[in-house]
């Protein structure tokens, strides 16, 4: 696969180089130069297939000249060893549960595949890698768990101190070993800026042998296409649903748009956001005007300057009209989130975390013209509600059962290094 930078000022590289580098030398994000579409016969043949088999069908045309089909098949089968059920709430609405992996968050899909891809492409004779990742919530746990104990790999997780849930924090501050948790005195935007500054420093990047596992990494983003295809292929033939995606850094939605570009039967998307509404404002005005992020109940979506908007704009030739045709946006306050959690429980008996509640609200409140007459809507559930029990339980009036992986993480002692949001402070740790 030939990968190019969204900024067009870096040389094209094969996938192996793109996934090891993370960020392109010109500061842009790597994207496939071309996304080959599967035809209707191929999609029809994938109905009823496993996630791993659908992944092979989608990724082999991209990676086949660098990773053999047999290797890719084994890699995906090992990584995607958990279910992704589609739960129907009524005849027009269903939820795609993406939280059945080891850290109970959707990011397990991309992180587990990426860990195996990096292990495959990183030659034994090369120096150990440092996986640098900024997290606003679930990314840190998913990446830390996926790479924990992987030989010749170190993970450094940057997170905004005091702005992730207790369960989320426990998942990446209690592993030890090759995982280092770094509490940044600032917001997620500061963590993301620090990561980008580290990647942009050639000497630091070379000294620490940095690579990324954020959604800036193409190796994490491409596997996320697979669960979109898996979900829609489980619907009745001929159905092309609208999909509501809870959106913060917009990697999840970028992956959905890529799946659609490859021919997955999807009508369009709803970008459901918190009051951190940079992308909704862009769709309304055509202007990209990032703002400092604001803390909300859906902390994983508290992103004021979403990186993957750059990928989305590149995919559509920076034509906001074309992007508007592919997706609309809804914006939701904390009070909306509380209302959504209560409504899902009262109406359907479905218990949702804050991010899932926002996706639900986007699905039922979106009024995009392109959705008129669309045959049904899906929304993504991106985290187990037990990760946000302090928010959810008072709203539904009962405790949320805690899965064993979360209970185990909460029982372990935590350890983190605290730093100011300055590259000099981070570089000492790399």
C-alpha positions as CSV (number, residue, x, y, z in Angstrom):
1,X,0.0,0.0,0.0
2,X,1.3,3.4,-0.9
3,X,0.7,6.0,1.9
4,X,0.8,9.7,1.5
5,X,0.7,12.7,3.9
6,X,-2.5,14.7,4.2
7,X,-0.2,17.8,3.8
8,X,1.4,16.6,0.6
9,X,4.9,17.7,1.5
10,X,6.4,14.3,2.5
11,X,7.4,11.4,0.3
12,X,5.0,8.6,-0.3
13,X,6.0,5.5,1.7
14,X,4.9,1.9,2.1
15,X,2.6,0.9,4.9
16,X,5.4,-0.5,7.0
17,X,7.1,2.9,7.1
18,X,3.9,4.7,7.7
19,X,2.9,2.6,10.7
20,X,6.3,2.8,12.3
21,X,6.5,6.5,11.8
22,X,3.0,7.4,13.1
23,X,3.2,11.0,12.0
24,X,4.4,12.1,8.5
25,X,7.7,14.2,8.4
26,X,5.7,17.3,7.3
27,X,3.4,17.0,10.3
28,X,0.5,15.5,8.3
29,X,-1.3,12.3,8.9
30,X,-0.7,9.2,6.7
31,X,-3.6,8.1,4.5
32,X,-3.9,5.4,1.8
33,X,-3.3,7.0,-1.6
34,X,-6.2,4.9,-2.8
35,X,-8.9,2.9,-1.1
36,X,-10.0,0.1,-3.5
37,X,-13.7,-0.6,-3.3
38,X,-15.1,-4.2,-3.0
39,X,-18.0,-4.9,-5.4
40,X,-21.5,-5.9,-4.4
41,X,-20.8,-9.6,-5.0
42,X,-17.9,-9.5,-2.6
43,X,-19.9,-7.7,0.0
44,X,-22.7,-10.2,-0.4
45,X,-20.3,-13.1,0.1
46,X,-19.2,-11.6,3.4
47,X,-22.6,-11.8,5.1
48,X,-22.4,-14.0,8.1
49,X,-18.5,-13.9,8.1
50,X,-16.5,-13.3,11.2
51,X,-14.9,-10.0,12.1
52,X,-11.5,-11.4,11.2
53,X,-12.6,-12.7,7.8
54,X,-14.2,-9.4,7.0
55,X,-11.0,-7.7,8.0
56,X,-9.0,-9.9,5.7
57,X,-11.3,-9.1,2.8
58,X,-11.0,-5.3,3.5
59,X,-7.3,-5.1,4.4
60,X,-5.7,-7.7,2.1
61,X,-6.2,-5.4,-1.0
62,X,-4.4,-2.7,0.9
63,X,-1.6,-4.7,2.6
64,X,-1.3,-7.7,0.4
65,X,2.1,-6.7,-1.1
66,X,3.5,-6.2,2.4
67,X,1.7,-8.7,4.6
68,X,0.7,-12.1,3.2
69,X,-3.0,-13.2,3.4
70,X,-2.1,-16.1,5.7
71,X,-0.2,-13.9,8.1
72,X,-2.9,-11.2,8.0
73,X,-5.6,-13.8,8.7
74,X,-3.8,-15.2,11.7
75,X,-3.0,-11.7,13.0
76,X,-6.6,-10.6,12.8
77,X,-8.0,-13.8,14.3
78,X,-5.7,-13.4,17.3
79,X,-6.5,-9.7,17.8
80,X,-10.3,-9.8,17.1
81,X,-11.2,-12.6,19.5
82,X,-14.2,-11.0,21.1
83,X,-17.8,-10.4,19.9
84,X,-19.2,-7.2,18.4
85,X,-23.0,-7.7,18.7
86,X,-25.7,-5.5,17.2
87,X,-28.5,-5.1,19.7
88,X,-31.8,-4.1,18.1
89,X,-33.9,-1.7,20.3
90,X,-36.8,-1.4,17.9
91,X,-37.6,-1.9,14.2
92,X,-35.7,1.3,13.3
93,X,-32.9,1.6,15.8
94,X,-30.0,-0.7,16.9
95,X,-26.8,-0.3,18.9
96,X,-23.4,-1.7,17.9
97,X,-21.7,-2.8,21.1
98,X,-17.9,-2.3,20.7
99,X,-17.0,-2.7,24.4
100,X,-16.5,-6.5,24.7
101,X,-12.7,-6.5,24.3
102,X,-10.3,-6.8,27.2
103,X,-10.5,-3.1,28.3
104,X,-14.2,-2.7,27.7
105,X,-13.8,0.0,25.0
106,X,-14.0,0.2,21.3
107,X,-10.4,1.1,21.0
108,X,-9.4,-2.5,21.8
109,X,-10.1,-3.3,18.1
110,X,-7.6,-0.8,16.7
111,X,-5.0,-1.1,19.5
112,X,-4.8,-4.9,19.5
113,X,-4.5,-5.1,15.7
114,X,-1.9,-2.3,15.7
115,X,0.2,-4.1,18.4
116,X,0.4,-7.1,16.2
117,X,1.1,-5.1,13.0
118,X,4.0,-3.3,14.7
119,X,5.4,-6.5,16.0
120,X,5.3,-7.9,12.5
121,X,6.9,-5.0,10.7
122,X,9.5,-4.1,13.4
123,X,12.6,-6.0,12.5
124,X,14.4,-7.9,15.3
125,X,17.7,-6.1,14.6
126,X,16.2,-2.7,15.1
127,X,16.3,-0.8,18.5
128,X,13.3,-1.1,20.8
129,X,10.3,1.1,20.0
130,X,8.7,3.7,22.3
131,X,4.9,3.9,21.7
132,X,3.9,7.4,22.7
133,X,0.2,7.9,23.1
134,X,-2.0,10.7,24.4
135,X,-5.4,9.8,25.8
136,X,-8.5,11.5,26.8
137,X,-9.9,8.4,28.4
138,X,-10.1,4.9,26.7
139,X,-7.1,5.0,24.3
140,X,-4.6,4.8,27.1
141,X,-6.0,1.6,28.6
142,X,-6.5,-0.1,25.2
143,X,-3.0,0.7,24.0
144,X,-1.4,-0.1,27.3
145,X,-3.2,-3.5,27.5
146,X,-2.5,-4.3,23.9
147,X,1.3,-3.6,24.2
148,X,1.8,-4.8,27.8
149,X,4.6,-7.3,27.9
150,X,5.3,-7.1,24.1
151,X,9.1,-7.6,23.8
152,X,11.3,-4.7,22.7
153,X,8.4,-2.2,23.1
154,X,7.8,0.5,25.7
155,X,4.5,2.4,26.1
156,X,4.3,5.9,27.4
157,X,0.7,7.1,28.1
158,X,0.1,10.9,28.4
159,X,-3.2,11.8,30.1
160,X,-4.7,14.9,31.6
161,X,-4.5,14.7,35.3
162,X,-7.9,14.6,37.1
163,X,-9.8,14.5,33.8
164,X,-10.3,10.8,33.1
165,X,-12.5,8.4,35.1
166,X,-11.1,6.4,38.0
167,X,-11.6,3.2,36.0
168,X,-10.0,4.5,32.9
169,X,-7.0,5.8,35.0
170,X,-6.6,2.4,36.7
171,X,-6.4,0.6,33.4
172,X,-3.1,2.2,32.3
173,X,-1.5,3.3,35.7
174,X,-1.5,-0.2,37.2
175,X,0.2,-2.4,34.6
176,X,3.8,-1.4,35.3
177,X,6.5,-3.3,33.3
178,X,6.9,-1.7,29.9
179,X,4.0,0.7,30.5
180,X,4.7,4.2,31.9
181,X,1.8,6.5,32.8
182,X,2.4,10.3,32.7
183,X,-0.1,12.6,34.3
184,X,0.0,16.0,32.5
185,X,-1.0,19.1,34.4
186,X,-3.4,20.3,31.7
187,X,-6.1,19.2,29.3
188,X,-6.1,16.5,26.6
189,X,-5.2,19.1,24.0
190,X,-2.0,19.7,25.9
191,X,-1.3,15.9,25.9
192,X,-1.9,15.8,22.2
193,X,0.2,18.8,21.5
194,X,3.1,17.3,23.6
195,X,2.9,14.1,21.5
196,X,3.0,16.0,18.2
197,X,5.9,18.1,19.4
198,X,7.8,15.0,20.4
199,X,7.2,13.4,17.0
200,X,8.2,16.7,15.4
201,X,11.6,16.8,17.1
202,X,13.9,14.8,14.8
203,X,16.6,14.2,17.5
204,X,14.1,13.1,20.2
205,X,12.2,11.0,17.7
206,X,15.4,9.2,16.7
207,X,16.8,8.8,20.2
208,X,13.6,7.3,21.6
209,X,12.6,5.5,18.4
210,X,9.1,6.9,18.7
211,X,6.0,5.5,17.1
212,X,2.3,6.3,17.7
213,X,-0.8,4.4,18.8
214,X,-3.2,7.3,18.8
215,X,-5.7,7.6,16.0
216,X,-3.0,9.5,14.1
217,X,-1.6,6.0,13.4
218,X,-2.9,4.6,10.2
219,X,-2.2,1.1,11.6
220,X,-4.8,1.7,14.3
221,X,-7.3,3.5,12.1
222,X,-7.6,1.0,9.3
223,X,-8.8,-2.0,11.5
224,X,-11.6,0.2,12.7
225,X,-13.2,0.1,9.3
226,X,-13.9,-3.6,9.9
227,X,-16.6,-3.3,12.6
228,X,-18.6,-0.9,10.5
229,X,-18.7,-3.5,7.7
230,X,-19.4,-6.3,10.2
231,X,-22.4,-4.3,11.7
232,X,-24.0,-3.4,8.4
233,X,-23.5,-6.8,6.9
234,X,-25.5,-8.3,9.7
235,X,-28.6,-6.2,8.7
236,X,-31.1,-7.3,6.1
237,X,-29.7,-7.3,2.5
238,X,-30.3,-4.0,0.7
239,X,-30.2,-2.0,4.0
240,X,-28.0,1.1,4.0
241,X,-28.3,2.6,7.5
242,X,-27.4,6.0,8.9
243,X,-24.7,5.5,11.6
244,X,-24.3,7.8,14.6
245,X,-20.8,8.0,15.9
246,X,-19.8,9.6,19.2
247,X,-16.9,11.8,18.1
248,X,-14.0,13.5,19.8
249,X,-10.7,13.2,17.9
250,X,-12.7,11.9,14.9
251,X,-10.6,8.8,14.2
252,X,-13.6,6.6,14.6
253,X,-15.7,8.6,12.1
254,X,-12.7,8.8,9.7
255,X,-12.6,5.0,9.7
256,X,-16.3,4.8,9.0
257,X,-15.9,7.1,6.1
258,X,-13.1,4.9,4.8
259,X,-15.3,1.8,5.1
260,X,-18.0,3.6,3.1
261,X,-15.4,4.6,0.5
262,X,-14.5,0.9,0.2
263,X,-18.2,0.1,-0.6
264,X,-19.6,-0.9,2.7
265,X,-23.4,-0.3,2.5
266,X,-23.8,2.8,4.6
267,X,-26.1,5.7,3.7
268,X,-24.3,8.4,5.7
269,X,-23.0,9.3,9.2
270,X,-24.0,11.5,12.1
271,X,-21.1,13.1,14.1
272,X,-22.5,13.3,17.6
273,X,-20.3,15.5,19.8
274,X,-20.2,17.2,23.2
275,X,-20.0,21.0,23.4
276,X,-16.5,20.6,22.1
277,X,-18.0,21.3,18.7
278,X,-15.1,22.2,16.3
279,X,-16.3,19.9,13.6
280,X,-20.0,20.8,13.8
281,X,-19.0,24.5,13.5
282,X,-16.8,23.6,10.5
283,X,-19.7,21.9,8.8
284,X,-21.9,24.9,9.4
285,X,-19.4,27.6,8.4
286,X,-16.7,26.0,6.4
287,X,-14.1,27.4,8.8
288,X,-11.8,25.3,11.0
289,X,-11.6,27.2,14.3
290,X,-10.3,25.0,17.2
291,X,-11.0,26.1,20.7
292,X,-9.6,25.0,24.1
293,X,-11.4,21.8,25.1
294,X,-14.1,21.9,27.8
295,X,-14.5,19.1,30.3
296,X,-17.8,17.1,30.0
297,X,-19.3,13.9,31.3
298,X,-18.1,12.2,28.0
299,X,-14.5,12.8,28.8
300,X,-13.1,10.7,25.9
301,X,-14.7,13.2,23.5
302,X,-13.2,16.4,25.1
303,X,-11.1,17.4,22.2
304,X,-10.9,21.0,21.0
305,X,-8.6,20.4,18.0
306,X,-9.5,17.0,16.6
307,X,-6.6,15.6,14.6
308,X,-8.6,13.4,12.2
309,X,-10.5,16.3,10.7
310,X,-7.4,16.7,8.6
311,X,-7.9,13.2,7.3
312,X,-11.5,13.8,6.6
313,X,-10.9,17.0,4.7
314,X,-8.2,15.3,2.7
315,X,-10.5,12.4,1.7
316,X,-13.0,14.9,0.3
317,X,-10.5,17.2,-1.4
318,X,-11.2,19.9,1.3
319,X,-14.7,20.4,-0.1
320,X,-17.0,21.1,2.8
321,X,-20.1,20.6,0.6
322,X,-19.0,17.0,-0.1
323,X,-18.4,16.4,3.6
324,X,-21.8,17.7,4.5
325,X,-23.3,15.2,2.0
326,X,-21.5,12.4,3.8
327,X,-22.2,13.4,7.4
328,X,-24.2,15.8,9.5
329,X,-23.5,16.7,13.2
330,X,-25.3,17.1,16.5
331,X,-24.1,18.8,19.6
332,X,-25.0,17.7,23.2
333,X,-24.6,19.2,26.7
334,X,-24.1,17.3,29.9
335,X,-27.8,17.6,30.7
336,X,-28.6,16.1,27.3
337,X,-26.3,13.2,28.2
338,X,-28.1,12.6,31.5
339,X,-31.4,12.7,29.6
340,X,-30.2,10.2,27.0
341,X,-29.0,7.8,29.7
342,X,-32.4,8.0,31.4
343,X,-34.3,7.7,28.2
344,X,-32.5,4.6,27.0
345,X,-33.1,2.9,30.3
346,X,-36.7,3.9,30.6
347,X,-37.7,3.3,26.9
348,X,-35.6,0.2,26.1
349,X,-34.1,-1.1,29.4
350,X,-30.7,-0.4,27.9
351,X,-27.9,0.9,30.1
352,X,-25.5,3.3,28.3
353,X,-22.3,5.2,29.2
354,X,-22.2,8.9,28.5
355,X,-20.5,8.5,25.1
356,X,-23.1,5.9,24.0
357,X,-25.8,8.2,25.2
358,X,-24.5,11.0,22.9
359,X,-24.4,8.6,19.9
360,X,-28.1,7.6,20.7
361,X,-29.1,11.3,20.8
362,X,-27.4,11.9,17.5
363,X,-29.3,8.9,16.0
364,X,-32.7,10.1,17.1
365,X,-32.3,13.8,16.9
366,X,-30.4,14.1,13.6
367,X,-32.5,15.9,10.9
368,X,-30.1,15.6,8.0
369,X,-32.1,15.7,4.7
370,X,-30.1,12.8,3.3
371,X,-31.6,10.6,6.1
372,X,-35.2,11.1,5.1
373,X,-36.5,7.6,4.3
374,X,-33.3,5.9,5.3
375,X,-33.9,2.3,6.3
376,X,-32.9,2.4,9.9
377,X,-30.2,3.8,12.1
378,X,-27.3,2.4,14.1
379,X,-25.4,4.1,16.9
380,X,-22.1,3.0,18.3
381,X,-21.6,2.0,22.0
382,X,-18.0,2.7,22.6
383,X,-17.5,1.9,26.3
384,X,-19.0,-0.3,29.0
385,X,-21.3,1.7,31.3
386,X,-19.4,0.4,34.4
387,X,-16.5,2.6,33.4
388,X,-18.7,5.6,34.3
389,X,-20.7,4.1,37.1
390,X,-20.5,7.3,39.1
391,X,-22.4,9.1,36.3
392,X,-24.7,6.3,35.2
393,X,-25.9,4.7,38.5
394,X,-27.6,7.7,40.0
395,X,-29.5,8.3,36.8
396,X,-30.9,4.7,36.5
397,X,-31.3,4.1,40.2
398,X,-29.4,0.9,40.4
399,X,-25.8,-0.4,40.3
400,X,-24.1,-1.4,37.1
401,X,-22.4,-4.8,37.3
402,X,-18.6,-4.4,36.9
403,X,-16.9,-6.8,34.4
404,X,-14.0,-8.7,35.8
405,X,-11.3,-6.9,33.8
406,X,-12.4,-3.5,35.3
407,X,-12.7,-4.9,38.8
408,X,-9.2,-6.3,38.6
409,X,-7.7,-3.0,37.3
410,X,-9.4,-1.1,40.2
411,X,-7.9,-3.4,42.8
412,X,-4.3,-2.9,41.6
413,X,-2.0,-0.1,43.0
414,X,-1.6,2.9,40.7
415,X,1.6,4.7,39.7
416,X,2.1,7.7,37.5
417,X,4.7,10.4,36.9
418,X,3.4,14.0,37.0
419,X,4.8,16.6,34.6
420,X,4.1,20.1,33.4
421,X,2.8,20.3,29.8
422,X,6.3,21.1,28.3
423,X,8.3,19.0,25.9
424,X,11.4,19.4,28.0
425,X,9.7,17.7,30.9
426,X,8.4,14.9,28.6
427,X,11.8,14.3,26.9
428,X,13.4,13.4,30.2
429,X,11.1,10.4,30.4
430,X,11.6,9.2,26.8
